Amino acid sequence: MAAMKGVTSRKNIQEFLIKCKGLLEEGIAEWGLFMIVFLVAFSGFGLGRLSVLEASRLPVSISEAPISDKPRGINRGGQYVASRGGATYSFPWCGGAANLKPENQVWFATEEAAQKAGYRPAKNCKGLVSKGSSTN
């Protein structure tokens, strides 16, 4: 009787494993098909989104730089410029000098001339020498 129970339980286990294997194969077949359909649909959607993004981009174009509206003039009176009402002098290409009106500009040939006239170097204009540290 005990031997019969062992045989029936072994048969039950084998039958259970065969059932599981069959269900697994069917599940993979059904879910595999579902996964393939899902991945194709998802990829198609993603590629469609990418094509819309690419179509909305502006094309890159390389052209010449625009020419400035106001050409910079040649220094009229020297290497350094100051404002009539100001206290500092600078090079003509420094930020403050570019905003000076022509009628307010005072030009100097040397830094010493600007300093003798009572002007000091602008702090925002690099390369200017202050009165005490002049090496010329």
Sequence and secondary structure as in RCSB ss.txt:
>XXXX:A:sequence
MAAMKGVTSRKNIQEFLIKCKGLLEEGIAEWGLFMIVFLVAFSGFGLGRLSVLEASRLPVSISEAPISDKPRGIN
RGGQYVASRGGATYSFPWCGGAANLKPENQVWFATEEAAQKAGYRPAKNCKGLVSKGSSTN
>XXXX:A:secstr
 HHHHHHHHHHHHHHHHHHHHHHHHHHHHHHHHHHHHHHHHHHHHHHHHHHHHHHHS           SS     
SS SEEEETT SEEE TTSHHHHTS GGGEEEESSHHHHHHTT EE TTSTT   GGG   
